[in-house]
């Protein structure tokens, strides 16, 4: 079974507020835009009408933390910010 097929079997209870935000101003200086290729849930999309070219949809996010690894921890980029999910639930990453 593919990852996409597996994700489609999950019952999602999505909050009305995003637990991940993207600072699109920082995306403007990012040349490779790894978010477009490395997010397994395909939450990131390139759209010319968006500032920085990045559109982020938090609803399909599986909280794997890939965006934290390829963007948020890069001091030159750092466009991704996480907050606690509604009710304090969700994944918490400790990068030491």
Residue, then its C-alpha position, 0 to 999 in steps of 0.5 A: x500500500x502506498x503512503x497516499x493510500x494509507x493516509x486516505x484511510x485515516x479519519x482526520x479531526x482537523x482544527x480550524x487553526x493551523x499548528x504550522x505557519x510559514x513565513x512567506x517573506x523568508x521563502x522568497x530568498x529560498x532558491x531550492x524550496x525543498x518543502x515542495x519535494x520533501x513533505x510526505x503529505x504534500x502540504x506545500x505547493x508552488x503558486x506564483x500568486x503567493x508571496x514567496x511562491x509557497x502555499x501551505x495547507x495544514x489540513x493534510x499534515x501528518x506532523x512528521x516533522x520533515x519541514x522542521x528538518x529541512x526548513x525551520x532549523x536552517x538559520x538562513x531560511x527558517x520559514x516554518x514555525x510550529x505551535x501546539x495543536x488545539x487542546x495541547x495535542x500533537x507532536x512535539x519535537x526536541x532538537x536539543 
